[in-house]
């Protein structure tokens, strides 16, 4: 029977609670990871900080595909990991079974389980990706050269659906605020409240067009996923890298074909 110790990442990257939250984001972007265990000076687990935690804490949209700009970084100065992390997270032991760990991830809607020894010292991390990969490997019908690619595309589609839902909610909220302001023109409204709503619109509206564009790209990608075409270059049939699809979900060309189109366009000019 598979155990967490057979599947976990040993000696994972970690941070201490007093590390700047921005530094944690930089590390996630550099390593392409979404979770960082938080440990004290004796390597005992104290918490977990996730990309979702940082997204909730920062006044800008944190992403693994785009480092924050200088102006965005300035708005997040002063935030420490210990202020935004999940304290006392659920954990696993090396001897925890795969099914037990997968049940915890599913039941509590979490993305990882730090793995600790009897003294509470961090020894590894087990993620939902580890669980899914293990389940794929257990099914002989899904073995083969394409199994990892298939799983990566399934995970990407899941990420894109979640992002689509989040952006939809953000745009719905902006429309609701705009509706309140429109109603306020016909009916008296507290001046402070009106100013607050107007300020929200002023901050969010410039991003709405970008969000709507991203939403359209996500819908296109999910439609391609439904047809089994996500990740396939429409020109040459080669695989489109997952990193490119994550940054540009609407991409239908691999980098080589896209670059070829640009060169042809430049030649025509």
N, C-alpha and C positions, 0 to 999 in steps of 0.2 A: 504494500500500500504506500502510495506516494506521501511524503511528509513535506512540510514547509522547508525543512532543512535541505531537502533535495532540490528545491526550486528557487529559493531566495537568492538575492544579491548579497554576497558577503561584504562586510566592511563598507557599507554604503557611505556616500558623502553625507555629511551632517553639518549643522551649524550650532552655535551657542545662542542662548536667548538674547544676549546683548548685541548681537550682530545686527547691522542695519538691514531693514526689510528690503531695501533696494539691492543690497549685496546678495541677499538670498535670491531675488529675482534674476540678477545677473548670472548667478551660478546655475539656476534652472535653465536659462536661455542658452548658456554656454554648453551645458551637458545634455540638453533636450530632455529634462525630467520634470515631473509635476509635483513631486513630494520631497521634502527634506526632513528627516528626523532632527529633533532639537535635543541636544544633550548638555549636561553640565560638564565641568572640568574633569570629572572622573568617568566620563562617557556613559553616565547613567541617563536613561531616556527621561525627558521632561515634557516633550510635546512633539507635534508634527506641524509643519507649516506647508500649505499646499498652494498651488497656483490660484485656486479659487479663493483662498484666504487673502492673498495679495490683491486679487481683483476686487474683493469686497472692501479692502482697506485703502487702496490707492484712489485718488481722484482722477484716474485715467484708466483706459482699458489695457490691462497688463496682458501680454501675449508672449508665447514662446518664439514666435516668428518675427517679432519686431521689437528691438531694444527701445526703451523709452527715450524720448527726445530730452534735450537739456532742460527745456522749460518744464516738461513733465517730471523730470527728476527733482527739480527744485520744489515742486509741490508736495513731494513725498519725503523730503528730508526730515530727519528726527524720529521717524517710525522705526521701532526695533522689532525683531522677530518675536520676542517674548510678549509683545503687545497684541499681535495678530494671530498667533499660533493656536492650535487646539491643545489645551492642557490635558494631561492625563489621558492620552489616546488609548484606544483598544490596541492590544498587542497579541502577538502569537509567540509560541516557543518553537524551537527547531523540531520538536516531536509532534507538533500539531498536525493533524492530517489535512490533506488537500481539501477534502469535502468540508471539514470543520472550518477551515480558513475561508473557503468560498462562501459558506453560509454566513459568516460574519460580515464579509464584504457586501453581500447582497442584502442582508437584513438591516444593516445600519447605513446603507448607501454611502460607503466610504471607498476610497480608491487604493488604500494601502494598509498594511499591518506591519508596524515595526516589529522586528523579532529580537527578543531579549533573552538573556540567560537567567538563572535563578536569582542573581543579585540585582537584576534590573539593568544590567549593562547591555547596550546596543550591540548586536552581533550581525544583524542583517535587516533586509526589508523585503517584504512580499507584497506584490502589487496585483491589481486586477488583471493586468497584462500577463503576469506570470501564471495566474490561474487559468486564463483562457488558452494560453499556449500549451499548458499541461493537458487540458481537456482535448485539444486538437490532436496532440501526440498520442493520446490514448485510443483514438479512433483509427484503426488501420485503413479504412476507406478514404481517410483524408491525408494519409501519408504521401510523401512525394515532394518533388522540388517546388511545387506551387503552394504547398500548405501554409508556409510562413507568409507568403504574399497575400493569399486569400484572407488569412487572419488579420494582417495589417490593414487591408482594405475594409474588412468588417469593422475593425476598431475605429478606423478613420470615419466611416459612415456614421457610426454611433456618436463620435465627437461632433461631426457636422450637424447631426440632428439636434444635439443638445445646444450647440451654438445658435442654430436657427431659432430654437425656442426662446433662448435668452434675448436675442436681438428683437424678436417679435414682441416680447414683453416690454422691452425698452421703448420701442416705437409706439406701442399702445399707451404707455405711460405719458409720453410726450404729447400724443394726440389728446389724452384726457386733460392734461394741463392746459393745452391750447383751448380746449373746449370750455374749461373753467374761466379762462380769461375772456373768451368771447361772451359767455353768459354774464360776466361781471360788467361788460359794457352796457348791458340792458338793465341790470339790477345793481344797487349800491353794494360796494364791497369794501371791507376794511383796507385802508391804504397800505398798511404794512403787508397784509396778505397779498394784495395785488402786486406789490413790489417783489415779494418773494416768488410768486408765480412767474412774473415777467423775467426775473433773473434766471429761473430754471430754464425757461424757453431760450433765453439769450445764450446760455451755456450749451444746451443740448441741441438746439436747432441746427447749428453748423455741422454737427456730427450726423444729423439725421440722414442727409443725402448719402454720406459714406456708408452708414448702416444699411440703408435701403439697397445700395449697390451690392454690399456684401450679402445681404439677404437673398438678392436675385441670384448671385453666384452660388450660394449654398443650395438654393432650390434646383438650379441646373445640375449641380453635382449629385444631389440626392436622386434626381430623375435618372441620371446616367447610372447611378448605383443600382437603382431598381431594374434597369435594363441589363445589368451586368457589364456595363461599359466604363465604369469609373476606373481611371488609371490606365486606360488604353489610348494611345495617341491615335487620333482620327486620320492622320496623314500616313504614318509609317507602320502603325500597329505595335510599336514598341511600348514597353511599360513607362508610365510617367512616374517619376519618383514620388514617394509618399510626402517628403518634405515640400515638394513643389505643390502638390495637391492641398496640403494643409495651409500653405500661404496663399495659394490661388486656387480655391476649390472649383472655380469655373473653367480651369485650364483644360483644353481638349488636345493640346499638342505637347510633345516632349520638348525639352530645351533646344535640342538640335533643330527640330522642324520650325519652332518658333523663331529661332535665330536665322534660319534660312529665309523665312518670310520677310524678316526685317531687312536682310541684305538685299533681297530682290526689290523691295520697296525703295531702298536707298539707291539702287542701280537705276531704277526707273526715273527717279528725281534727277 
